[in-house]
Amino acid sequence: MRFKFCGDLDCPDWVLAEINTLSKIYEKVSKLTTDAKYAVGDIKASVAALDFILSSATKHRVAEETLSNELQQLGLPKEHTSSLCKVFSDKFPELLDHMKQKSLRLSRLEDVHWRVDYIIGSSVMQEVNEPSVQICLKVKDLDSVETRAEAFSLSPDKFRVLLHDLKEAYKMMEGLG
């Protein structure tokens, strides 16, 4: 069966498996701090399923009624579905803003080092008259404090194509605002 909150795809099996646990957690919210039968792993898996449901529903801009119907079809009791969908509907603008801030975020370019190598002579290479562009990018991932180096070499022709494409991309970005 296909669900709108999953982008009109089948619901992942791991989310289906967590629906029952989500139901139990909703029923026992007041007891969670004192009830020892809920393992931390079960709670983390259910939170991951809940995160998936809410983020997917936000991403696909699913209506509250549609999400409610689909979660009930998956086995979440109506009273739990109603409370979850009410929160989803009330917080939808904030969820959407959060998704926009997190989406399309790539690693950040920290530094660029480059050099042009021109080999004058070699006992190994037949042709030595062509320069080579060496580029090293220092990149920082979003979730990391460390930077990593990404090094590569380009022929003069490939470098000209890269430089042209970067200039065109820059012009397009300037046009956007």
C-alpha positions in Angstrom: 0.0 0.0 0.0 1.2 3.5 -0.8 1.2 6.4 1.6 1.3 10.1 0.9 3.5 10.8 3.9 6.1 8.4 2.4 6.0 10.2 -0.9 3.4 7.9 -2.4 5.7 4.9 -1.7 5.3 1.9 0.6 5.9 2.6 4.2 9.3 1.3 5.3 9.2 -2.0 7.2 11.1 -0.6 10.2 8.4 2.1 10.6 5.7 -0.5 10.5 7.5 -2.4 13.2 7.7 0.6 15.4 4.0 1.5 15.2 3.1 -1.0 17.9 5.9 0.5 20.2 4.6 4.0 19.5 1.2 3.0 20.5 2.5 1.6 23.8 4.6 4.7 24.4 1.6 6.9 23.9 -0.3 4.9 26.4 2.5 4.9 29.0 3.8 8.5 28.6 3.2 9.3 32.2 4.9 6.1 33.4 7.9 6.2 31.1 10.3 7.6 33.7 9.3 4.9 36.3 8.4 1.9 34.1 11.6 -0.2 33.5 10.2 -2.5 30.9 10.8 0.0 28.1 14.4 -0.4 27.0 16.3 2.6 25.8 16.8 1.0 22.4 13.0 0.6 21.9 12.5 4.2 22.7 15.3 5.3 20.4 13.9 3.2 17.5 10.4 4.6 18.1 11.7 8.1 18.2 13.4 7.5 14.9 10.1 6.2 13.4 8.3 9.2 14.7 11.0 11.5 13.3 10.6 9.7 9.9 6.9 10.1 10.0 6.9 13.8 10.8 9.8 14.7 8.6 8.4 12.8 5.6 4.9 14.2 6.1 6.4 17.7 6.2 8.6 17.1 3.2 5.6 15.8 1.1 3.2 18.5 2.6 0.7 15.9 3.7 -2.7 17.2 5.0 -3.5 16.5 8.6 -6.5 14.3 7.7 -4.5 12.3 5.2 -1.7 11.6 7.7 -4.3 10.6 10.3 -6.0 8.1 8.0 -2.7 6.6 6.8 -1.3 6.2 10.4 -4.5 4.5 11.4 -4.2 2.2 8.4 -0.8 1.3 9.7 -2.2 0.4 13.1 -1.7 3.4 15.3 -4.8 3.9 17.4 -7.1 6.8 16.5 -6.7 8.7 19.8 -2.9 8.6 19.4 -3.1 9.5 15.7 -5.4 12.4 16.5 -3.0 13.9 19.1 0.1 13.4 16.9 -1.7 14.9 13.9 -2.9 17.9 15.9 0.7 18.6 17.0 1.8 18.1 13.4 -0.8 20.5 12.1 0.0 23.1 14.8 3.7 23.0 14.3 3.8 22.5 10.5 5.2 26.0 9.8 8.0 25.4 12.3 8.7 21.9 10.9 8.8 23.2 7.4 11.2 26.0 8.3 13.4 23.5 10.1 13.4 21.2 7.0 14.3 24.1 4.8 17.3 25.0 7.0 18.5 21.4 7.1 17.9 20.6 3.4 20.4 21.1 0.6 23.2 21.7 3.1 26.5 20.6 1.7 30.0 20.5 3.1 31.6 23.9 3.5 34.6 24.8 1.5 37.2 26.1 4.0 40.3 26.7 1.8 41.6 26.0 -1.7 45.3 25.4 -2.6 46.4 25.0 -6.1 49.5 24.8 -8.2 50.5 24.2 -11.8 53.1 21.5 -12.4 55.1 21.5 -15.6 57.4 18.6 -16.1 60.4 19.5 -18.1 61.8 16.0 -18.6 61.0 12.4 -17.5 62.5 9.0 -18.2 59.1 7.4 -17.7 56.8 9.7 -19.7 56.8 10.1 -23.5 55.2 13.5 -23.6 56.2 16.0 -20.9 55.4 19.4 -22.4 51.8 19.6 -20.9 51.2 21.3 -17.6 49.0 19.7 -14.9 46.8 21.6 -12.4 47.0 20.3 -8.8 44.0 21.3 -6.6 43.5 20.6 -2.9 40.2 21.5 -1.4 39.9 21.8 2.4 36.3 20.7 3.2 34.4 20.8 6.4 31.3 18.5 6.8 28.3 20.0 8.5 28.3 17.5 11.4 32.1 17.6 12.0 34.6 20.1 13.5 37.5 18.6 11.4 38.4 19.5 7.9 39.5 17.0 5.3 41.6 17.5 2.2 40.3 16.5 -1.2 43.1 16.6 -3.8 42.9 16.0 -7.5 44.8 16.8 -10.8 43.4 18.2 -14.0 44.7 18.5 -17.5 44.7 22.1 -18.9 41.7 21.3 -21.0 39.7 20.0 -18.1 40.8 22.9 -16.0 39.5 25.4 -18.6 36.2 23.6 -18.7 36.0 23.6 -14.9 36.9 27.3 -14.7 34.3 28.1 -17.4 31.6 26.2 -15.6 32.4 27.8 -12.2 32.2 31.3 -13.8 28.8 30.4 -15.4 27.5 29.1 -12.0 28.8 32.3 -10.3 26.9 34.5 -12.8 23.7 32.5 -12.3 24.1 32.8 -8.5 24.6 36.5 -8.8 21.4 36.8 -10.8 19.4 35.0 -8.1 20.0 37.7 -5.6 
